[in-house]
Amino acid sequence: MDEIDVKRIAHEEAQRVCDKYRELYTEIDEVWSNARPTIQKLLNKGFLETDEDGKFALTYDAIEVLVINDKAHLYG
């Protein structure tokens, strides 16, 4: 493995991580298990709205912030 291979692998891994954070989660089943209760709570309370198909659009970062806020009891 030479320097070009290492740079290519590093670039591919960085791209994979970036793609994860840009991915949109649109259904409760797509959200990771420890975040589902928070998202379900926000849906139930009407704090998080869905489109006409019942889908929302949240990024990984947005879900993380919502979970942190929920742990701080900001949503009751």
N, CA, C and O atoms as a Tripos MOL2 file, in Angstrom:
@<TRIPOS>MOLECULE
protein
  304   303    76     0     0
PROTEIN
NO_CHARGES

@<TRIPOS>ATOM
      1 N           0.8600   -1.1670    0.0000 N.3       1 MET1
      2 CA          0.0000    0.0000    0.0000 C.3       1 MET1
      3 C           0.9060    1.2290    0.0000 C.2       1 MET1
      4 O           1.7880    1.3780    0.8460 O.2       1 MET1
      5 N           0.6660    2.0850   -0.9530 N.am      2 ASP2
      6 CA          1.4770    3.2960   -1.0450 C.3       2 ASP2
      7 C           0.6780    4.5130   -0.5780 C.2       2 ASP2
      8 O          -0.4770    4.3940   -0.1680 O.2       2 ASP2
      9 N           1.3050    5.6690   -0.6450 N.am      3 GLU3
     10 CA          0.6820    6.9060   -0.1560 C.3       3 GLU3
     11 C          -0.6100    7.2250   -0.9020 C.2       3 GLU3
     12 O          -1.5590    7.7270   -0.2990 O.2       3 GLU3
     13 N          -0.6620    6.9440   -2.1910 N.am      4 ILE4
     14 CA         -1.8720    7.2110   -2.9800 C.3       4 ILE4
     15 C          -3.0270    6.3460   -2.4890 C.2       4 ILE4
     16 O          -4.1600    6.8180   -2.3920 O.2       4 ILE4
     17 N          -2.7450    5.0780   -2.1780 N.am      5 ASP5
     18 CA         -3.7910    4.1900   -1.6460 C.3       5 ASP5
     19 C          -4.2970    4.6850   -0.2960 C.2       5 ASP5
     20 O          -5.5020    4.6800   -0.0430 O.2       5 ASP5
     21 N          -3.4000    5.1030    0.5550 N.am      6 VAL6
     22 CA         -3.7810    5.6070    1.8780 C.3       6 VAL6
     23 C          -4.6570    6.8480    1.7460 C.2       6 VAL6
     24 O          -5.6630    6.9720    2.4440 O.2       6 VAL6
     25 N          -4.2870    7.7610    0.8640 N.am      7 LYS7
     26 CA         -5.0860    8.9780    0.6570 C.3       7 LYS7
     27 C          -6.4580    8.6370    0.0970 C.2       7 LYS7
     28 O          -7.4580    9.2340    0.4960 O.2       7 LYS7
     29 N          -6.5150    7.6760   -0.8280 N.am      8 ARG8
     30 CA         -7.7940    7.2700   -1.3990 C.3       8 ARG8
     31 C          -8.6960    6.6670   -0.3310 C.2       8 ARG8
     32 O          -9.8810    6.9930   -0.2570 O.2       8 ARG8
     33 N          -8.1370    5.7900    0.4940 N.am      9 ILE9
     34 CA         -8.9160    5.1570    1.5610 C.3       9 ILE9
     35 C          -9.3900    6.2060    2.5570 C.2       9 ILE9
     36 O         -10.5450    6.1700    2.9810 O.2       9 ILE9
     37 N          -8.5370    7.1210    2.9320 N.am     10 ALA10
     38 CA         -8.9230    8.1870    3.8610 C.3      10 ALA10
     39 C         -10.0260    9.0460    3.2760 C.2      10 ALA10
     40 O         -10.9670    9.4120    3.9800 O.2      10 ALA10
     41 N          -9.9230    9.3700    2.0030 N.am     11 HIS11
     42 CA        -10.9570   10.1730    1.3370 C.3      11 HIS11
     43 C         -12.2840    9.4300    1.3160 C.2      11 HIS11
     44 O         -13.3260   10.0240    1.5890 O.2      11 HIS11
     45 N         -12.2620    8.1560    1.0000 N.am     12 GLU12
     46 CA        -13.4940    7.3620    0.9590 C.3      12 GLU12
     47 C         -14.1480    7.2820    2.3410 C.2      12 GLU12
     48 O         -15.3710    7.3710    2.4570 O.2      12 GLU12
     49 N         -13.3450    7.1160    3.3740 N.am     13 GLU13
     50 CA        -13.8850    7.0490    4.7330 C.3      13 GLU13
     51 C         -14.4690    8.3920    5.1530 C.2      13 GLU13
     52 O         -15.5350    8.4410    5.7680 O.2      13 GLU13
     53 N         -13.7840    9.4700    4.8280 N.am     14 ALA14
     54 CA        -14.2990   10.8070    5.1460 C.3      14 ALA14
     55 C         -15.6160   11.0580    4.4210 C.2      14 ALA14
     56 O         -16.5380   11.6390    4.9920 O.2      14 ALA14
     57 N         -15.7060   10.6290    3.1810 N.am     15 GLN15
     58 CA        -16.9410   10.7910    2.4110 C.3      15 GLN15
     59 C         -18.0830    9.9930    3.0270 C.2      15 GLN15
     60 O         -19.2190   10.4640    3.0800 O.2      15 GLN15
     61 N         -17.7760    8.7710    3.4970 N.am     16 ARG16
     62 CA        -18.7920    7.9240    4.1190 C.3      16 ARG16
     63 C         -19.3400    8.5850    5.3880 C.2      16 ARG16
     64 O         -20.5480    8.5730    5.6290 O.2      16 ARG16
     65 N         -18.4540    9.1550    6.1860 N.am     17 VAL17
     66 CA        -18.8810    9.8230    7.4160 C.3      17 VAL17
     67 C         -19.7270   11.0550    7.0820 C.2      17 VAL17
     68 O         -20.7640   11.2790    7.7060 O.2      17 VAL17
     69 N         -19.2980   11.8390    6.1200 N.am     18 CYS18
     70 CA        -20.0640   13.0250    5.7120 C.3      18 CYS18
     71 C         -21.4430   12.6360    5.2030 C.2      18 CYS18
     72 O         -22.4320   13.2940    5.5260 O.2      18 CYS18
     73 N         -21.5160   11.5900    4.4230 N.am     19 ASP19
     74 CA        -22.8060   11.1280    3.9000 C.3      19 ASP19
     75 C         -23.7460   10.7270    5.0240 C.2      19 ASP19
     76 O         -24.9490   10.9770    4.9440 O.2      19 ASP19
     77 N         -23.2140   10.1090    6.0700 N.am     20 LYS20
     78 CA        -24.0390    9.7050    7.2090 C.3      20 LYS20
     79 C         -24.6980   10.9170    7.8510 C.2      20 LYS20
     80 O         -25.8790   10.8760    8.1960 O.2      20 LYS20
     81 N         -23.9410   11.9880    8.0100 N.am     21 TYR21
     82 CA        -24.4770   13.1680    8.6660 C.3      21 TYR21
     83 C         -25.4290   13.9630    7.7810 C.2      21 TYR21
     84 O         -26.2310   14.7480    8.2870 O.2      21 TYR21
     85 N         -25.3510   13.7700    6.4760 N.am     22 ARG22
     86 CA        -26.2600   14.4580    5.5530 C.3      22 ARG22
     87 C         -27.5300   13.6610    5.2840 C.2      22 ARG22
     88 O         -28.5140   14.2040    4.7820 O.2      22 ARG22
     89 N         -27.5090   12.3890    5.6120 N.am     23 GLU23
     90 CA        -28.6600   11.5290    5.3510 C.3      23 GLU23
     91 C         -29.8830   12.0490    6.0910 C.2      23 GLU23
     92 O         -29.7880   12.4900    7.2370 O.2      23 GLU23
     93 N         -31.0290   11.9940    5.4280 N.am     24 LEU24
     94 CA        -32.2760   12.3980    6.0630 C.3      24 LEU24
     95 C         -33.0150   11.1740    6.5720 C.2      24 LEU24
     96 O         -33.1860   10.1830    5.8620 O.2      24 LEU24
     97 N         -33.4400   11.2690    7.8050 N.am     25 TYR25
     98 CA        -34.2860   10.2370    8.3980 C.3      25 TYR25
     99 C         -35.7160   10.7260    8.2450 C.2      25 TYR25
    100 O         -36.0350   11.8490    8.6350 O.2      25 TYR25
    101 N         -36.5750    9.8940    7.6820 N.am     26 THR26
    102 CA        -37.9380   10.3310    7.3730 C.3      26 THR26
    103 C         -39.0240    9.5280    8.0790 C.2      26 THR26
    104 O         -40.1880    9.9270    8.0760 O.2      26 THR26
    105 N         -38.6610    8.4130    8.6770 N.am     27 GLU27
    106 CA        -39.6370    7.5640    9.3700 C.3      27 GLU27
    107 C         -39.0640    7.0990   10.6960 C.2      27 GLU27
    108 O         -37.8480    6.9710   10.8430 O.2      27 GLU27
    109 N         -39.9300    6.8490   11.6540 N.am     28 ILE28
    110 CA        -39.4950    6.4600   12.9920 C.3      28 ILE28
    111 C         -38.6550    5.1820   12.9580 C.2      28 ILE28
    112 O         -37.7290    5.0390   13.7570 O.2      28 ILE28
    113 N         -38.9530    4.2670   12.0640 N.am     29 ASP29
    114 CA        -38.2030    3.0120   11.9850 C.3      29 ASP29
    115 C         -36.7830    3.2070   11.4650 C.2      29 ASP29
    116 O         -35.9400    2.3270   11.6370 O.2      29 ASP29
    117 N         -36.5070    4.3340   10.8370 N.am     30 GLU30
    118 CA        -35.1570    4.6210   10.3320 C.3      30 GLU30
    119 C         -34.2500    5.1880   11.4170 C.2      30 GLU30
    120 O         -33.0260    5.1220   11.3120 O.2      30 GLU30
    121 N         -34.8530    5.7390   12.4490 N.am     31 VAL31
    122 CA        -34.0990    6.3740   13.5300 C.3      31 VAL31
    123 C         -33.5230    5.2820   14.4330 C.2      31 VAL31
    124 O         -34.1870    4.2790   14.6960 O.2      31 VAL31
    125 N         -32.2850    5.4750   14.9100 N.am     32 TRP32
    126 CA        -31.6690    4.4690   15.7650 C.3      32 TRP32
    127 C         -32.4610    4.3120   17.0540 C.2      32 TRP32
    128 O         -33.1240    5.2470   17.5060 O.2      32 TRP32
    129 N         -32.3880    3.1390   17.6340 N.am     33 SER33
    130 CA        -33.2940    2.7270   18.7100 C.3      33 SER33
    131 C         -33.3010    3.6420   19.9270 C.2      33 SER33
    132 O         -34.3700    3.8960   20.4830 O.2      33 SER33
    133 N         -32.1440    4.1480   20.3640 N.am     34 ASN34
    134 CA        -32.1670    4.9780   21.5710 C.3      34 ASN34
    135 C         -32.7260    6.3770   21.3240 C.2      34 ASN34
    136 O         -32.9990    7.0990   22.2820 O.2      34 ASN34
    137 N         -32.9030    6.7760   20.0700 N.am     35 ALA35
    138 CA        -33.4790    8.0890   19.7570 C.3      35 ALA35
    139 C         -34.9760    7.9900   19.4450 C.2      35 ALA35
    140 O         -35.6740    9.0040   19.4500 O.2      35 ALA35
    141 N         -35.4660    6.7960   19.1780 N.am     36 ARG36
    142 CA        -36.8930    6.6500   18.8070 C.3      36 ARG36
    143 C         -37.8610    7.1900   19.8500 C.2      36 ARG36
    144 O         -38.8240    7.8600   19.4790 O.2      36 ARG36
    145 N         -37.6500    6.9280   21.1450 N.am     37 PRO37
    146 CA        -38.6060    7.4700   22.1230 C.3      37 PRO37
    147 C         -38.7140    8.9910   22.0700 C.2      37 PRO37
    148 O         -39.8080    9.5380   22.2130 O.2      37 PRO37
    149 N         -37.5970    9.6750   21.8680 N.am     38 THR38
    150 CA        -37.6160   11.1360   21.7750 C.3      38 THR38
    151 C         -38.3940   11.5860   20.5490 C.2      38 THR38
    152 O         -39.2520   12.4630   20.6440 O.2      38 THR38
    153 N         -38.1020   10.9950   19.4080 N.am     39 ILE39
    154 CA        -38.7810   11.3960   18.1800 C.3      39 ILE39
    155 C         -40.2690   11.0850   18.2790 C.2      39 ILE39
    156 O         -41.0990   11.8860   17.8480 O.2      39 ILE39
    157 N         -40.6130    9.9290   18.8420 N.am     40 GLN40
    158 CA        -42.0280    9.5760   19.0060 C.3      40 GLN40
    159 C         -42.7250   10.5540   19.9430 C.2      40 GLN40
    160 O         -43.8610   10.9520   19.6870 O.2      40 GLN40
    161 N         -42.0550   10.9460   21.0260 N.am     41 LYS41
    162 CA        -42.6180   11.9200   21.9590 C.3      41 LYS41
    163 C         -42.9010   13.2370   21.2500 C.2      41 LYS41
    164 O         -43.9690   13.8220   21.4280 O.2      41 LYS41
    165 N         -41.9550   13.7020   20.4500 N.am     42 LEU42
    166 CA        -42.1280   14.9690   19.7370 C.3      42 LEU42
    167 C         -43.2420   14.8850   18.7000 C.2      42 LEU42
    168 O         -43.9680   15.8560   18.4860 O.2      42 LEU42
    169 N         -43.3780   13.7410   18.0630 N.am     43 LEU43
    170 CA        -44.4920   13.5340   17.1280 C.3      43 LEU43
    171 C         -45.8250   13.5420   17.8800 C.2      43 LEU43
    172 O         -46.7790   14.1930   17.4540 O.2      43 LEU43
    173 N         -45.8870   12.8250   18.9870 N.am     44 ASN44
    174 CA        -47.1220   12.7320   19.7660 C.3      44 ASN44
    175 C         -47.5700   14.0850   20.3050 C.2      44 ASN44
    176 O         -48.7640   14.3840   20.3410 O.2      44 ASN44
    177 N         -46.6030   14.9000   20.7230 N.am     45 LYS45
    178 CA        -46.9250   16.2240   21.2770 C.3      45 LYS45
    179 C         -47.1680   17.2700   20.2020 C.2      45 LYS45
    180 O         -47.5880   18.3860   20.5080 O.2      45 LYS45
    181 N         -46.9080   16.9240   18.9440 N.am     46 GLY46
    182 CA        -47.0960   17.8730   17.8580 C.3      46 GLY46
    183 C         -45.9440   18.8460   17.7010 C.2      46 GLY46
    184 O         -46.0520   19.8150   16.9480 O.2      46 GLY46
    185 N         -44.8370   18.6050   18.4030 N.am     47 PHE47
    186 CA        -43.6660   19.4710   18.2870 C.3      47 PHE47
    187 C         -42.9170   19.2160   16.9880 C.2      47 PHE47
    188 O         -42.2240   20.0950   16.4750 O.2      47 PHE47
    189 N         -43.0610   18.0250   16.4700 N.am     48 LEU48
    190 CA        -42.4280   17.6360   15.2140 C.3      48 LEU48
    191 C         -43.5420   17.3100   14.2290 C.2      48 LEU48
    192 O         -44.3580   16.4220   14.4730 O.2      48 LEU48
    193 N         -43.5680   18.0230   13.1340 N.am     49 GLU49
    194 CA        -44.6280   17.8320   12.1490 C.3      49 GLU49
    195 C         -44.1620   16.9130   11.0270 C.2      49 GLU49
    196 O         -42.9690   16.7820   10.7510 O.2      49 GLU49
    197 N         -45.1320   16.2910   10.3980 N.am     50 THR50
    198 CA        -44.8560   15.4140    9.2570 C.3      50 THR50
    199 C         -45.5460   15.9700    8.0240 C.2      50 THR50
    200 O         -46.4090   16.8440    8.1110 O.2      50 THR50
    201 N         -45.1490   15.4460    6.8810 N.am     51 ASP51
    202 CA        -45.8090   15.8510    5.6450 C.3      51 ASP51
    203 C         -47.0940   15.0450    5.4590 C.2      51 ASP51
    204 O         -47.4900   14.2960    6.3520 O.2      51 ASP51
    205 N         -47.7350   15.1920    4.3210 N.am     52 GLU52
    206 CA        -49.0090   14.5060    4.0790 C.3      52 GLU52
    207 C         -48.8720   12.9850    4.0520 C.2      52 GLU52
    208 O         -49.8670   12.2720    4.1790 O.2      52 GLU52
    209 N         -47.6440   12.4840    3.8880 N.am     53 ASP53
    210 CA        -47.3910   11.0410    3.8990 C.3      53 ASP53
    211 C         -46.9540   10.5420    5.2730 C.2      53 ASP53
    212 O         -46.6110    9.3700    5.4310 O.2      53 ASP53
    213 N         -46.9670   11.4280    6.2620 N.am     54 GLY54
    214 CA        -46.5670   11.0440    7.6070 C.3      54 GLY54
    215 C         -45.0590   10.9680    7.8010 C.2      54 GLY54
    216 O         -44.5810   10.3130    8.7270 O.2      54 GLY54
    217 N         -44.3120   11.6350    6.9310 N.am     55 LYS55
    218 CA        -42.8540   11.5880    7.0080 C.3      55 LYS55
    219 C         -42.2920   12.9110    7.5090 C.2      55 LYS55
    220 O         -42.8240   13.9820    7.2170 O.2      55 LYS55
    221 N         -41.2170   12.8130    8.2630 N.am     56 PHE56
    222 CA        -40.4870   14.0050    8.7050 C.3      56 PHE56
    223 C         -39.1430   14.0050    7.9880 C.2      56 PHE56
    224 O         -38.8300   13.0630    7.2590 O.2      56 PHE56
    225 N         -38.3650   15.0260    8.1840 N.am     57 ALA57
    226 CA        -37.0490   15.1140    7.5390 C.3      57 ALA57
    227 C         -36.0510   15.6570    8.5560 C.2      57 ALA57
    228 O         -35.9510   16.8650    8.7680 O.2      57 ALA57
    229 N         -35.3150   14.7380    9.1800 N.am     58 LEU58
    230 CA        -34.3400   15.1140   10.1930 C.3      58 LEU58
    231 C         -32.9730   14.5500    9.8450 C.2      58 LEU58
    232 O         -32.8570   13.4050    9.4060 O.2      58 LEU58
    233 N         -31.9490   15.3510   10.0430 N.am     59 THR59
    234 CA        -30.5890   14.8630    9.8570 C.3      59 THR59
    235 C         -30.1160   14.1940   11.1460 C.2      59 THR59
    236 O         -30.7530   14.3060   12.1940 O.2      59 THR59
    237 N         -29.0020   13.5080   11.0460 N.am     60 TYR60
    238 CA        -28.3820   12.8700   12.2130 C.3      60 TYR60
    239 C         -28.1280   13.9070   13.3050 C.2      60 TYR60
    240 O         -28.4540   13.6880   14.4710 O.2      60 TYR60
    241 N         -27.5470   15.0320   12.9130 N.am     61 ASP61
    242 CA        -27.2450   16.0860   13.8830 C.3      61 ASP61
    243 C         -28.5000   16.6130   14.5660 C.2      61 ASP61
    244 O         -28.5030   16.8440   15.7750 O.2      61 ASP61
    245 N         -29.5550   16.8010   13.8020 N.am     62 ALA62
    246 CA        -30.8060   17.3080   14.3810 C.3      62 ALA62
    247 C         -31.3560   16.3240   15.4000 C.2      62 ALA62
    248 O         -31.8100   16.7240   16.4720 O.2      62 ALA62
    249 N         -31.3170   15.0440   15.0720 N.am     63 ILE63
    250 CA        -31.8180   14.0320   16.0060 C.3      63 ILE63
    251 C         -30.9690   14.0320   17.2750 C.2      63 ILE63
    252 O         -31.5080   13.9370   18.3780 O.2      63 ILE63
    253 N         -29.6620   14.1370   17.1310 N.am     64 GLU64
    254 CA        -28.7810   14.1790   18.2960 C.3      64 GLU64
    255 C         -29.1470   15.3450   19.2140 C.2      64 GLU64
    256 O         -29.2100   15.1760   20.4320 O.2      64 GLU64
    257 N         -29.3850   16.5140   18.6450 N.am     65 VAL65
    258 CA        -29.7530   17.6900   19.4420 C.3      65 VAL65
    259 C         -31.0910   17.4640   20.1380 C.2      65 VAL65
    260 O         -31.2470   17.8050   21.3100 O.2      65 VAL65
    261 N         -32.0460   16.8960   19.4290 N.am     66 LEU66
    262 CA        -33.3530   16.6270   20.0370 C.3      66 LEU66
    263 C         -33.2340   15.6500   21.2060 C.2      66 LEU66
    264 O         -33.8910   15.8290   22.2310 O.2      66 LEU66
    265 N         -32.4120   14.6340   21.0610 N.am     67 VAL67
    266 CA        -32.2120   13.6600   22.1430 C.3      67 VAL67
    267 C         -31.5490   14.3260   23.3460 C.2      67 VAL67
    268 O         -31.9560   14.0910   24.4840 O.2      67 VAL67
    269 N         -30.5400   15.1470   23.1080 N.am     68 ILE68
    270 CA        -29.8810   15.8550   24.2060 C.3      68 ILE68
    271 C         -30.8820   16.7520   24.9340 C.2      68 ILE68
    272 O         -30.9310   16.7710   26.1640 O.2      68 ILE68
    273 N         -31.6740   17.4900   24.1670 N.am     69 ASN69
    274 CA        -32.6890   18.3600   24.7790 C.3      69 ASN69
    275 C         -33.7070   17.5520   25.5710 C.2      69 ASN69
    276 O         -34.1470   17.9790   26.6380 O.2      69 ASN69
    277 N         -34.0800   16.3930   25.0550 N.am     70 ASP70
    278 CA        -35.0370   15.5520   25.7580 C.3      70 ASP70
    279 C         -34.4450   15.0380   27.0690 C.2      70 ASP70
    280 O         -35.1420   14.9680   28.0810 O.2      70 ASP70
    281 N         -33.1770   14.6840   27.0500 N.am     71 LYS71
    282 CA        -32.5130   14.2380   28.2870 C.3      71 LYS71
    283 C         -32.4670   15.3530   29.3160 C.2      71 LYS71
    284 O         -32.4320   15.0940   30.5180 O.2      71 LYS71
    285 N         -32.4670   16.6050   28.8420 N.am     72 ALA72
    286 CA        -32.4840   17.7660   29.7340 C.3      72 ALA72
    287 C         -33.9160   18.1280   30.1340 C.2      72 ALA72
    288 O         -34.1480   19.1380   30.7970 O.2      72 ALA72
    289 N         -34.8710   17.2930   29.7240 N.am     73 HIS73
    290 CA        -36.3000   17.4640   30.0710 C.3      73 HIS73
    291 C         -36.8980   18.7480   29.5060 C.2      73 HIS73
    292 O         -37.7770   19.3500   30.1240 O.2      73 HIS73
    293 N         -36.4250   19.1680   28.3380 N.am     74 LEU74
    294 CA        -36.9750   20.3740   27.7310 C.3      74 LEU74
    295 C         -38.3360   20.1360   27.0770 C.2      74 LEU74
    296 O         -39.0630   21.0890   26.7990 O.2      74 LEU74
    297 N         -38.6800   18.8840   26.8320 N.am     75 TYR75
    298 CA        -39.9430   18.5780   26.1660 C.3      75 TYR75
    299 C         -40.9700   17.9620   27.0940 C.2      75 TYR75
    300 O         -41.9940   17.4570   26.6340 O.2      75 TYR75
    301 N         -40.7160   17.9940   28.3810 N.am     76 GLY76
    302 CA        -41.6620   17.4570   29.3570 C.3      76 GLY76
    303 C         -41.5190   15.9850   29.6030 C.2      76 GLY76
    304 O         -42.2610   15.4190   30.4050 O.2      76 GLY76
@<TRIPOS>BOND
     1     1     2 1
     2     2     3 1
     3     3     4 2
     4     3     5 am
     5     5     6 1
     6     6     7 1
     7     7     8 2
     8     7     9 am
     9     9    10 1
    10    10    11 1
    11    11    12 2
    12    11    13 am
    13    13    14 1
    14    14    15 1
    15    15    16 2
    16    15    17 am
    17    17    18 1
    18    18    19 1
    19    19    20 2
    20    19    21 am
    21    21    22 1
    22    22    23 1
    23    23    24 2
    24    23    25 am
    25    25    26 1
    26    26    27 1
    27    27    28 2
    28    27    29 am
    29    29    30 1
    30    30    31 1
    31    31    32 2
    32    31    33 am
    33    33    34 1
    34    34    35 1
    35    35    36 2
    36    35    37 am
    37    37    38 1
    38    38    39 1
    39    39    40 2
    40    39    41 am
    41    41    42 1
    42    42    43 1
    43    43    44 2
    44    43    45 am
    45    45    46 1
    46    46    47 1
    47    47    48 2
    48    47    49 am
    49    49    50 1
    50    50    51 1
    51    51    52 2
    52    51    53 am
    53    53    54 1
    54    54    55 1
    55    55    56 2
    56    55    57 am
    57    57    58 1
    58    58    59 1
    59    59    60 2
    60    59    61 am
    61    61    62 1
    62    62    63 1
    63    63    64 2
    64    63    65 am
    65    65    66 1
    66    66    67 1
    67    67    68 2
    68    67    69 am
    69    69    70 1
    70    70    71 1
    71    71    72 2
    72    71    73 am
    73    73    74 1
    74    74    75 1
    75    75    76 2
    76    75    77 am
    77    77    78 1
    78    78    79 1
    79    79    80 2
    80    79    81 am
    81    81    82 1
    82    82    83 1
    83    83    84 2
    84    83    85 am
    85    85    86 1
    86    86    87 1
    87    87    88 2
    88    87    89 am
    89    89    90 1
    90    90    91 1
    91    91    92 2
    92    91    93 am
    93    93    94 1
    94    94    95 1
    95    95    96 2
    96    95    97 am
    97    97    98 1
    98    98    99 1
    99    99   100 2
   100    99   101 am
   101   101   102 1
   102   102   103 1
   103   103   104 2
   104   103   105 am
   105   105   106 1
   106   106   107 1
   107   107   108 2
   108   107   109 am
   109   109   110 1
   110   110   111 1
   111   111   112 2
   112   111   113 am
   113   113   114 1
   114   114   115 1
   115   115   116 2
   116   115   117 am
   117   117   118 1
   118   118   119 1
   119   119   120 2
   120   119   121 am
   121   121   122 1
   122   122   123 1
   123   123   124 2
   124   123   125 am
   125   125   126 1
   126   126   127 1
   127   127   128 2
   128   127   129 am
   129   129   130 1
   130   130   131 1
   131   131   132 2
   132   131   133 am
   133   133   134 1
   134   134   135 1
   135   135   136 2
   136   135   137 am
   137   137   138 1
   138   138   139 1
   139   139   140 2
   140   139   141 am
   141   141   142 1
   142   142   143 1
   143   143   144 2
   144   143   145 am
   145   145   146 1
   146   146   147 1
   147   147   148 2
   148   147   149 am
   149   149   150 1
   150   150   151 1
   151   151   152 2
   152   151   153 am
   153   153   154 1
   154   154   155 1
   155   155   156 2
   156   155   157 am
   157   157   158 1
   158   158   159 1
   159   159   160 2
   160   159   161 am
   161   161   162 1
   162   162   163 1
   163   163   164 2
   164   163   165 am
   165   165   166 1
   166   166   167 1
   167   167   168 2
   168   167   169 am
   169   169   170 1
   170   170   171 1
   171   171   172 2
   172   171   173 am
   173   173   174 1
   174   174   175 1
   175   175   176 2
   176   175   177 am
   177   177   178 1
   178   178   179 1
   179   179   180 2
   180   179   181 am
   181   181   182 1
   182   182   183 1
   183   183   184 2
   184   183   185 am
   185   185   186 1
   186   186   187 1
   187   187   188 2
   188   187   189 am
   189   189   190 1
   190   190   191 1
   191   191   192 2
   192   191   193 am
   193   193   194 1
   194   194   195 1
   195   195   196 2
   196   195   197 am
   197   197   198 1
   198   198   199 1
   199   199   200 2
   200   199   201 am
   201   201   202 1
   202   202   203 1
   203   203   204 2
   204   203   205 am
   205   205   206 1
   206   206   207 1
   207   207   208 2
   208   207   209 am
   209   209   210 1
   210   210   211 1
   211   211   212 2
   212   211   213 am
   213   213   214 1
   214   214   215 1
   215   215   216 2
   216   215   217 am
   217   217   218 1
   218   218   219 1
   219   219   220 2
   220   219   221 am
   221   221   222 1
   222   222   223 1
   223   223   224 2
   224   223   225 am
   225   225   226 1
   226   226   227 1
   227   227   228 2
   228   227   229 am
   229   229   230 1
   230   230   231 1
   231   231   232 2
   232   231   233 am
   233   233   234 1
   234   234   235 1
   235   235   236 2
   236   235   237 am
   237   237   238 1
   238   238   239 1
   239   239   240 2
   240   239   241 am
   241   241   242 1
   242   242   243 1
   243   243   244 2
   244   243   245 am
   245   245   246 1
   246   246   247 1
   247   247   248 2
   248   247   249 am
   249   249   250 1
   250   250   251 1
   251   251   252 2
   252   251   253 am
   253   253   254 1
   254   254   255 1
   255   255   256 2
   256   255   257 am
   257   257   258 1
   258   258   259 1
   259   259   260 2
   260   259   261 am
   261   261   262 1
   262   262   263 1
   263   263   264 2
   264   263   265 am
   265   265   266 1
   266   266   267 1
   267   267   268 2
   268   267   269 am
   269   269   270 1
   270   270   271 1
   271   271   272 2
   272   271   273 am
   273   273   274 1
   274   274   275 1
   275   275   276 2
   276   275   277 am
   277   277   278 1
   278   278   279 1
   279   279   280 2
   280   279   281 am
   281   281   282 1
   282   282   283 1
   283   283   284 2
   284   283   285 am
   285   285   286 1
   286   286   287 1
   287   287   288 2
   288   287   289 am
   289   289   290 1
   290   290   291 1
   291   291   292 2
   292   291   293 am
   293   293   294 1
   294   294   295 1
   295   295   296 2
   296   295   297 am
   297   297   298 1
   298   298   299 1
   299   299   300 2
   300   299   301 am
   301   301   302 1
   302   302   303 1
   303   303   304 2
@<TRIPOS>SUBSTRUCTURE
     1 MET1         2 RESIDUE 1 A MET
     2 ASP2         6 RESIDUE 1 A ASP
     3 GLU3        10 RESIDUE 1 A GLU
     4 ILE4        14 RESIDUE 1 A ILE
     5 ASP5        18 RESIDUE 1 A ASP
     6 VAL6        22 RESIDUE 1 A VAL
     7 LYS7        26 RESIDUE 1 A LYS
     8 ARG8        30 RESIDUE 1 A ARG
     9 ILE9        34 RESIDUE 1 A ILE
    10 ALA10       38 RESIDUE 1 A ALA
    11 HIS11       42 RESIDUE 1 A HIS
    12 GLU12       46 RESIDUE 1 A GLU
    13 GLU13       50 RESIDUE 1 A GLU
    14 ALA14       54 RESIDUE 1 A ALA
    15 GLN15       58 RESIDUE 1 A GLN
    16 ARG16       62 RESIDUE 1 A ARG
    17 VAL17       66 RESIDUE 1 A VAL
    18 CYS18       70 RESIDUE 1 A CYS
    19 ASP19       74 RESIDUE 1 A ASP
    20 LYS20       78 RESIDUE 1 A LYS
    21 TYR21       82 RESIDUE 1 A TYR
    22 ARG22       86 RESIDUE 1 A ARG
    23 GLU23       90 RESIDUE 1 A GLU
    24 LEU24       94 RESIDUE 1 A LEU
    25 TYR25       98 RESIDUE 1 A TYR
    26 THR26      102 RESIDUE 1 A THR
    27 GLU27      106 RESIDUE 1 A GLU
    28 ILE28      110 RESIDUE 1 A ILE
    29 ASP29      114 RESIDUE 1 A ASP
    30 GLU30      118 RESIDUE 1 A GLU
    31 VAL31      122 RESIDUE 1 A VAL
    32 TRP32      126 RESIDUE 1 A TRP
    33 SER33      130 RESIDUE 1 A SER
    34 ASN34      134 RESIDUE 1 A ASN
    35 ALA35      138 RESIDUE 1 A ALA
    36 ARG36      142 RESIDUE 1 A ARG
    37 PRO37      146 RESIDUE 1 A PRO
    38 THR38      150 RESIDUE 1 A THR
    39 ILE39      154 RESIDUE 1 A ILE
    40 GLN40      158 RESIDUE 1 A GLN
    41 LYS41      162 RESIDUE 1 A LYS
    42 LEU42      166 RESIDUE 1 A LEU
    43 LEU43      170 RESIDUE 1 A LEU
    44 ASN44      174 RESIDUE 1 A ASN
    45 LYS45      178 RESIDUE 1 A LYS
    46 GLY46      182 RESIDUE 1 A GLY
    47 PHE47      186 RESIDUE 1 A PHE
    48 LEU48      190 RESIDUE 1 A LEU
    49 GLU49      194 RESIDUE 1 A GLU
    50 THR50      198 RESIDUE 1 A THR
    51 ASP51      202 RESIDUE 1 A ASP
    52 GLU52      206 RESIDUE 1 A GLU
    53 ASP53      210 RESIDUE 1 A ASP
    54 GLY54      214 RESIDUE 1 A GLY
    55 LYS55      218 RESIDUE 1 A LYS
    56 PHE56      222 RESIDUE 1 A PHE
    57 ALA57      226 RESIDUE 1 A ALA
    58 LEU58      230 RESIDUE 1 A LEU
    59 THR59      234 RESIDUE 1 A THR
    60 TYR60      238 RESIDUE 1 A TYR
    61 ASP61      242 RESIDUE 1 A ASP
    62 ALA62      246 RESIDUE 1 A ALA
    63 ILE63      250 RESIDUE 1 A ILE
    64 GLU64      254 RESIDUE 1 A GLU
    65 VAL65      258 RESIDUE 1 A VAL
    66 LEU66      262 RESIDUE 1 A LEU
    67 VAL67      266 RESIDUE 1 A VAL
    68 ILE68      270 RESIDUE 1 A ILE
    69 ASN69      274 RESIDUE 1 A ASN
    70 ASP70      278 RESIDUE 1 A ASP
    71 LYS71      282 RESIDUE 1 A LYS
    72 ALA72      286 RESIDUE 1 A ALA
    73 HIS73      290 RESIDUE 1 A HIS
    74 LEU74      294 RESIDUE 1 A LEU
    75 TYR75      298 RESIDUE 1 A TYR
    76 GLY76      302 RESIDUE 1 A GLY
